[in-house]
Amino acid sequence: MAATTPVVVIVARALLGVGGAAIMPATISILRVVFTDPRERALAYSVWTAVIGAGMALGPLVGGLVVEAFAWEAAFLLNVPVAAVCIVFTLWLVPESSHPREGRWDWWGVAQSVVGMVSLAAGIKLAGAHDVPLGLALLVLAAAALTLFVRRELRIANPLLQVRMFARRTFSVSAVSIFLGMLALGAVLFLLSQWFQYAQGLRPFAAGVRLLPAPATLIIAPSSHRA
């Protein structure tokens, strides 16, 4: 709400992305530690996936209503009451859990991975837009940083990422499948939301209604799997 320039909005969205990137693996780790029974753990993962689908389904609808009733800045305030309620219920219901990590934290690996992933994303964006030379330079930087990251993780005793796990076909195929599926879903939702609003001239809420079938499958699929 206090943003006055696009740069401030981009920085705020980047911080939200950092928070989201921290929450996703943390919740998975909590489920793995708390639910020790395989059947209960599978059910917890299904509920986790269904909640993500519900959030993706309700986000465009509720966000569309808020934008139409107030302004686009108000959409960023939706996370505040939701986060407050989640914090209260977490402190009340979620037991304390921990899984000690051996060795020191690999800060050099963190820096290399961040530089590599940021350069990769920015390079793809710029190379596909108007600044091809800068985009290609960033892609070269991304390749170098990620190569150094992989070599470092293979060499140190307590790596940030167990790169050798990708040598297992089951793990690598599962990881690539999940990555491609989420990448495709995110791209489709983004492009369709833009197409509905700017090409078809629909209001934000109407566009959100038309996006429901895609995230609804994330709710239905885990339910059918449990059945």
N, C-alpha and C positions, 0 to 999 in steps of 0.2 A: 504493500500500500504506500510505502514511503519512497518507492523507486521513482526517479524523475528522468532517467535516461535508460536506453536499452542495455548499456553496459552493466548497470546495477541489477537489472532483471536477469541478465545472463549469469552474473556472479551468484545471485541468489539461487537460481536454478541449479547451478553447479554444486552449491552447498547442499541443496536438497538431494542431488544425485549422490553425493558422498554419504549422506545419511542413509539413503536407500541401499547403497552398496554395503554399508556396515550392518544394516538390519537383516538383510536376506540371509547371509551365512550365519549370523548370530542365532536367528530363530531355528534354522536347520540344526545347528549344534545343540541348542537347548532340547529340541525334540529327541535327538539321538541319545542325549545323556539321561533325560527324564524318563522316556519310554523305553524300558529295557526289553519288554516282551515283543517279539517280532510282529505279532498280530496287532498289538496296540500301536506299535510304531508305524506300521503300514496305514492304519486308520488315521493316525495323527498326520502323516504326510498327505493323505487324501483330503483331510479337512483343511490343511494348510494350502493346498492347491485350489480347493474350492473357494477359500477366502480371497485368494488372489483374483480368481475369476469374478467373484462378487464385487471386489473393489474396482476391477476394470469395467464391469458392467454399470455400476452405480456412479463411478467417477464422472463420465461424460454427462449423465442425466442430471445429477445434483449440481455439477459444475455449470452446466448449461442454464439451469434455473437461476443459480446465483448470478451468473453473468448477465442474464436478461433482466433480473430484478435490480441489480446494483451496477456493478462495473466489472471489467475484467480483472482489476486488481483484487477484488473480493475473493476470487477463486483461490488465491494463495492462502487465505485465512482459514479455509476449510480444514486444513491439517491440524490446526491448533487445538480445537476441542476434541478431535479424534485422538490426537496424541495424548492429551491430558487424561481422557478416559482409559486409554490403553495402559498408561503408566500406573493408574490407580488399580486396575484389575491385575496387572502384572505383579505389583507389589503384594497384592492380596492372595492371588491364586498360584502363581508360578513359584515353585520351590527354588531355593538357592542351589546352584550347581556349578561345578568347576571341573576342568580337566587340565591339570598342570602340563605346561609345555617345557620340554627339556631344551637347554641351550639358550643363547641370547637371540634377541629379535634381529632379523636380517634387514636392517635399515637400508643398506646399499641395494638389496634386492627390491625393496619397496620403491626406492627412488628410480631404479632402472625400469621397473614395470610401469610406474606412473608416466615417466617420460615416453616410454614406448607406446602405451595405449593412447595417451593424449595426442602424440604426434600422428599415430595411425588414424585416429578419428578426424583430426584436423586435416591431415593430408588427403584423405578420401573426399572430404567435403570441398576443399579448395581445388583439388584436381578435377572434380566433376563440375566445378563452377567456372569462375572467371580467372583464377590465378593458378594456372597449371604449373608454372615453374616452381612456385613456392610449395604447392601441393606435393609435387614429386620430391622436392628436397625434404619435406617432412616425412614422406614415406620412406626415404632412405634412412633418415634419422630413426624412425620407428623400427626398421629392420635391424639396424645396428644395436639399438638399445635392447630390443627383445632378444637378440642373439646373445648379447652379453649377459642378460638376465638368465636365460636358459643354461648357458655354460656355467654361470656362478652357482645356480641351484643344483646342478649336477655334481659340483665339486665340493660344496661345503657339507658339514656333518648334519646340521639342522636347517634344512632349506625352508624357505617360505612356501614354496610349492613343490610337491613331490612330482617332478617332471617324469620320473621313471614309470609312474603309474599309467602314463599314456601308452606305454609299450604293451599293456594288456588290452587285447582287442575288445573285451567286454566293456571295460571302462571307457576307452577312447570312443567307441561307437556310441555309447550312451551319452557321453559328454557332448559329442558333435551333434547328435540328434536333438538334445535339449537346446543347445545353442542355436541351431538352425531354426527349430520350431519357434522359440521365443523371438528370434530376430525377425522371422517372417510375420509373426503375429503383431509385433510392435510396428513394423513397417506398414502393414496393411491398415492397422487402426489409424496410424498417423496420416497416411495418404488419403484414406476414405474420409476422415474428419475434415481435411482440407478440401477435398472434392465436394463433399456435401455442402459446406458452408460457402465456398468461394465460386465453385462452378455451378452448383444448383441453387445457390442463394437461400439455403435453409437457415433457420435460426439455430443457435447452439443446442437447445433442448431437442429440437426435431432431429438434428444430426446425431445426438446421443442415442435417441430411440432407435435409429436405423443401424447403429453400431452394436446393438445388443446381441445379435446372433453369434458374433465371434467370441466375445468373452463368456457367453452363456455355456459354450462347450466345455470351458474349464470347470464349470460347476457340475455339469451333467456327467462328464466322463469319470471323475472320481467316484460319484455316487453310483454309477452303473458298475464300476469296478468292485466296489464294496459289496454290491448286491450279488 
